């Protein structure tokens, strides 16, 4: 099957141009994710630009594929950036804070220029001994350590980059009430990250975390209610959660509150 994506090389950068304006087919999204990952793992590209100029809509499954690609790219020492993101898609990226992981540029030229100033091998790795100490504490049932070692596995810090292992530890921590782990599980369920996509379950985890004051979960709940994502739209509830997040200094929540005013 011919995928709606075109590859080219510019100034040593692999440019992946998405051709379909609506990336909402689950199988195609997963195939695109697999092909992008293959470019990293099999062909060994170290510089990749994702050009979304033609894309008007992107499903959460496709967003999940980009999140997993970023995870694998970071672990492999690959620099990954994006450009030309439509406002609606930017809203989706805001929910999962994807822009904090993948730098986004307004156009292709500015994105390409950014590579010239980057040391592609300078990626911070957590000390292996520190990760081992966390693992020992996690195995003894420490919820915070379980979350931390899960995060290390998700990010590839001092241990293997392994999403399955990461979410195994998140689940154990979340079951003990660890709010950050609950938020991570919510995000995983929302975007199908190594678990079946289930937004109802995502909302349940977000709710648990938000009630404990987890700011990202509060913002995610606000977005869910504001846009009716797998739940009936309720701007009053959205405003409540945006306000909670904004009070903790969440800039995106502050922006959304202004939009509701």
C-alpha positions in Angstrom: 0.0 0.0 0.0 1.3 3.4 -1.0 1.5 5.6 2.2 0.5 9.3 2.0 4.0 10.5 2.9 6.9 11.6 0.8 10.6 11.5 1.8 13.3 13.7 0.5 16.8 14.8 1.7 17.7 18.5 2.2 21.0 19.6 3.6 21.6 16.2 5.2 18.1 16.2 6.8 15.5 13.6 6.0 12.3 15.5 5.3 9.0 13.6 5.7 6.2 15.4 4.0 2.7 14.3 4.9 0.4 14.3 1.9 -3.1 13.4 3.3 -5.0 16.4 4.8 -6.9 14.1 7.2 -4.8 11.5 9.0 -7.6 9.7 10.7 -7.3 6.1 9.5 -5.9 3.8 12.3 -4.1 1.3 10.1 -2.6 4.0 7.8 -1.5 6.0 10.9 0.2 2.9 12.4 1.9 2.1 9.0 3.2 5.7 8.8 4.6 5.4 12.3 6.3 2.1 11.4 7.8 3.6 8.3 9.1 6.7 10.1 10.6 4.5 12.8 12.2 2.3 10.1 14.0 5.3 8.7 15.6 5.7 12.1 16.3 2.1 13.1 17.2 0.6 9.7 18.4 3.4 7.5 20.2 5.2 10.4 19.0 8.8 9.7 20.0 11.1 12.5 18.2 14.3 11.4 14.5 14.2 10.6 12.0 16.9 9.8 8.2 16.2 9.8 6.5 18.7 7.5 2.7 18.9 8.3 1.9 21.8 5.9 -0.7 19.6 4.0 -2.4 18.2 7.1 -5.6 19.7 8.4 -6.7 17.0 10.9 -4.8 14.3 12.8 -6.4 11.6 14.9 -5.2 10.8 18.4 -3.8 7.5 17.0 -1.5 9.4 14.6 -0.5 11.7 17.5 0.4 8.7 19.5 2.6 7.4 16.7 4.5 10.7 16.7 4.9 10.5 20.5 6.4 7.0 20.2 8.6 8.1 17.3 10.0 10.9 19.4 10.6 8.5 22.2 12.6 6.1 20.0 14.4 9.0 18.2 15.6 10.4 21.5 16.9 7.0 22.7 18.7 6.6 19.3 20.3 10.0 19.4 18.1 11.3 16.5 17.2 15.0 16.3 13.5 15.3 15.4 11.6 18.5 14.6 8.3 19.5 13.0 7.1 22.4 10.9 3.9 24.0 9.5 1.4 22.7 12.1 -2.2 23.8 11.6 -4.0 25.5 14.5 -6.4 22.6 15.1 -3.5 20.1 15.3 -1.6 22.5 17.5 -4.5 22.3 20.0 -4.1 18.5 20.1 -0.4 18.8 20.6 -1.0 21.2 23.4 -3.1 18.6 25.3 -0.1 16.1 25.4 2.6 18.8 25.6 4.2 17.4 22.5 5.8 20.7 21.7 7.9 20.3 24.8 9.4 17.2 23.3 9.5 18.0 19.6 10.5 21.5 18.6 8.0 23.1 16.2 8.9 25.7 13.5 6.5 27.9 11.5 7.9 26.8 8.1 10.3 24.3 6.5 13.2 26.7 6.0 13.4 27.8 9.6 13.2 24.1 10.6 16.0 23.2 8.3 18.1 26.1 9.5 17.7 24.9 13.1 19.8 21.8 12.5 22.9 23.7 11.7 23.2 24.9 15.4 22.5 21.5 17.0 24.9 19.0 18.4 23.0 15.8 17.5 25.0 13.6 19.8 24.6 15.7 22.9 21.7 14.0 24.6 21.6 13.9 28.4 21.4 10.4 29.9 20.7 9.7 33.5 23.5 7.8 35.3 23.0 4.0 35.1 23.8 3.6 38.8 21.1 6.1 39.8 18.6 4.1 37.6 19.6 0.9 39.3 19.0 2.4 42.7 15.5 3.5 41.6 14.8 0.0 40.4 15.7 -1.5 43.7 13.3 0.9 45.5 10.6 0.3 43.0 10.8 -3.5 43.5 10.4 -2.9 47.2 7.0 -1.2 46.5 8.0 2.5 46.7 5.3 4.3 44.5 7.5 7.3 43.7 10.4 5.1 42.7 8.0 3.0 40.5 6.9 6.2 38.7 10.5 7.4 38.4 11.8 4.1 37.0 8.8 4.0 34.6 9.8 7.5 33.4 13.4 6.4 32.9 12.2 3.5 30.8 9.9 5.8 28.7 12.7 8.3 28.2 15.6 5.8 27.9 17.5 7.4 30.8 20.2 5.0 32.0 18.0 2.0 31.2 16.5 0.5 28.0 14.0 2.6 26.2 11.0 0.3 26.8 7.4 1.5 26.8 6.0 -1.8 27.9 8.2 -1.8 31.0 7.5 1.9 31.6 3.8 1.5 31.7 4.1 -1.6 33.8 5.7 0.5 36.5 3.3 3.4 35.9 0.4 1.0 36.6 1.9 -0.2 39.8 2.5 3.4 41.0 -0.9 4.6 39.8 -2.6 1.8 41.7 -1.0 3.2 44.9 -2.3 6.6 44.1 0.8 8.2 42.6 -0.7 11.1 40.6 2.0 11.6 38.0 1.7 7.9 37.1 -2.0 8.2 36.8 -1.6 11.1 34.4 0.9 9.2 32.3 -1.5 6.2 32.1 -4.3 8.6 31.1 -2.2 10.0 28.3 -1.2 6.5 27.2 -4.9 5.4 27.0 -5.9 8.6 25.2 -3.3 8.2 22.5 -2.9 4.4 22.3 0.7 4.4 23.5 1.5 0.8 23.9 -2.0 0.2 25.3 -5.3 0.0 23.5 -6.7 3.4 22.9 -9.5 4.0 25.4 -10.4 7.6 26.0 -13.0 6.7 28.6 -10.3 5.0 30.7 -8.0 8.0 29.9 -10.5 10.4 31.5 -10.8 8.2 34.6 -7.0 8.3 35.1 -7.0 12.1 34.4 -9.7 12.6 37.0 -7.9 10.7 39.7 -4.7 12.6 39.0 -6.4 16.0 38.7 -8.2 15.6 42.0 -4.8 15.2 43.6 -3.6 18.4 42.0 -1.6 17.0 39.1 -1.5 20.1 36.9 -1.2 18.4 33.5 -4.2 16.1 34.3 -6.2 19.2 35.3 -5.3 20.8 31.9 -6.1 17.6 30.0 -9.5 17.4 31.7 -10.2 21.0 30.9 -9.4 20.3 27.2 -11.6 17.2 27.2 -14.6 19.1 28.6 -14.0 22.2 26.5 -13.9 20.2 23.2 -16.2 17.3 24.1 -13.5 14.7 23.7 -15.2 11.4 24.5 -17.5 13.2 27.0 -20.3 15.8 26.7 -19.0 19.3 26.2 -19.3 21.3 29.4 -17.6 24.7 29.4 -18.3 25.3 33.1 -16.4 22.2 34.1 -13.7 22.9 31.6 -13.3 26.4 33.1 -13.1 24.8 36.6 -10.1 22.6 35.6 -8.4 25.2 33.5 -8.6 27.5 36.6 -7.1 24.8 38.8 -4.2 24.4 36.4 -3.8 28.1 35.8 -3.5 28.7 39.6 -0.4 26.4 39.5 1.1 28.5 36.7 0.1 26.4 33.7 0.5 28.8 30.8 -1.6 26.9 28.3 -4.5 26.7 30.8 -4.2 30.5 31.2 -4.6 30.9 27.5 -7.6 28.6 27.3 -9.2 30.5 30.2 -8.9 33.8 28.2 -10.6 32.1 25.3 -13.5 31.1 27.5 -13.9 34.6 29.0 
